[in-house]
Amino acid sequence: MTRHGSSTLPADPRRAWAKHAPPPPPPAAATAPVEEASDTLHIDAFASSWAELATALADADVPLEVGDTGRLRRLAKLDADLVATLARWIRHPGAPA
């Protein structure tokens, strides 16, 4: 310790600064998972597939439940021919092939 006038300071200035260090930042709040950039309906093919499936479900009076929106997003990313087939099956269940 070094004495200066009526106050006593630590001999090592690093220790003096350590006593006045700012408190650590608060822990980050939990956030919802961020979807990947590939998980988007901004791609025209995915958007048209989404519209086709949503229209087919509406035409067949199929009510959506919690979580169905995410499932529709995944279905909209399938091959366009497969999406068209799914929409046909939804619109005309039990129809002869």
C-alpha positions as CSV (number, residue, x, y, z in Angstrom):
1,M,0.0,0.0,0.0
2,T,1.1,3.5,-0.7
3,R,0.1,6.4,1.5
4,H,-0.9,9.7,-0.1
5,G,-2.1,12.3,2.3
6,S,-4.9,11.0,4.4
7,S,-5.9,8.2,2.0
8,T,-4.4,4.8,1.4
9,L,-4.1,3.5,-2.1
10,P,-3.1,0.1,-3.3
11,A,0.5,-0.1,-4.6
12,D,-0.7,-1.9,-7.7
13,P,-3.1,0.4,-9.7
14,R,-4.7,-2.7,-11.4
15,R,-6.1,-3.6,-8.0
16,A,-7.6,-0.1,-7.6
17,W,-9.4,-0.4,-11.0
18,A,-10.6,-3.9,-10.2
19,K,-12.5,-2.5,-7.2
20,H,-14.4,-0.1,-9.5
21,A,-15.1,-2.5,-12.4
22,P,-18.6,-2.3,-13.9
23,P,-20.9,-5.1,-12.9
24,P,-21.2,-8.0,-15.3
25,P,-24.1,-7.7,-17.8
26,P,-27.3,-9.4,-16.9
27,P,-27.9,-12.8,-18.5
28,A,-29.5,-12.7,-21.9
29,A,-33.3,-13.3,-21.9
30,A,-34.4,-16.5,-23.5
31,T,-35.5,-15.9,-27.1
32,A,-37.5,-18.0,-29.5
33,P,-35.4,-20.0,-32.0
34,V,-34.6,-18.1,-35.1
35,E,-35.7,-19.8,-38.3
36,E,-33.0,-20.4,-40.9
37,A,-32.9,-18.2,-44.0
38,S,-33.9,-21.3,-46.1
39,D,-37.1,-21.5,-44.0
40,T,-39.0,-18.8,-45.8
41,L,-41.9,-18.5,-48.1
42,H,-40.4,-15.5,-49.9
43,I,-39.3,-17.9,-52.6
44,D,-42.1,-17.8,-55.3
45,A,-42.3,-21.6,-55.7
46,F,-42.8,-22.1,-51.9
47,A,-45.3,-19.3,-51.8
48,S,-47.4,-20.7,-54.6
49,S,-47.2,-24.2,-53.0
50,W,-48.4,-22.7,-49.7
51,A,-51.3,-21.0,-51.5
52,E,-52.3,-24.2,-53.3
53,L,-52.3,-26.2,-50.0
54,A,-54.1,-23.6,-48.0
55,T,-56.7,-23.2,-50.7
56,A,-57.2,-27.0,-50.9
57,L,-57.7,-27.2,-47.2
58,A,-60.1,-24.3,-47.2
59,D,-62.1,-25.8,-50.1
60,A,-62.4,-29.1,-48.2
61,D,-63.4,-27.3,-45.0
62,V,-60.4,-28.7,-43.1
63,P,-59.9,-26.7,-39.9
64,L,-56.3,-25.8,-38.9
65,E,-55.1,-26.6,-35.4
66,V,-52.2,-25.2,-33.4
67,G,-48.9,-26.1,-35.1
68,D,-50.4,-26.7,-38.5
69,T,-48.9,-23.5,-39.9
70,G,-45.4,-24.8,-39.4
71,R,-46.3,-28.1,-40.9
72,L,-47.8,-26.3,-44.0
73,R,-44.5,-24.3,-44.3
74,R,-42.6,-27.6,-44.4
75,L,-45.1,-29.1,-46.9
76,A,-44.8,-26.0,-49.1
77,K,-41.1,-26.8,-49.6
78,L,-41.8,-30.2,-51.2
79,D,-41.6,-30.8,-54.9
80,A,-44.3,-28.8,-56.8
81,D,-45.7,-32.0,-58.4
82,L,-46.0,-33.6,-54.9
83,V,-47.8,-30.5,-53.6
84,A,-50.2,-30.6,-56.5
85,T,-51.0,-34.2,-55.7
86,L,-51.5,-33.5,-52.0
87,A,-53.9,-30.7,-52.9
88,R,-55.8,-33.0,-55.2
89,W,-56.1,-35.6,-52.6
90,I,-57.4,-33.1,-50.0
91,R,-59.9,-31.6,-52.4
92,H,-61.2,-35.0,-53.7
93,P,-60.8,-37.6,-51.0
94,G,-61.9,-41.1,-52.1
95,A,-62.2,-40.1,-55.8
96,P,-61.1,-42.8,-58.2
97,A,-57.6,-42.3,-59.6
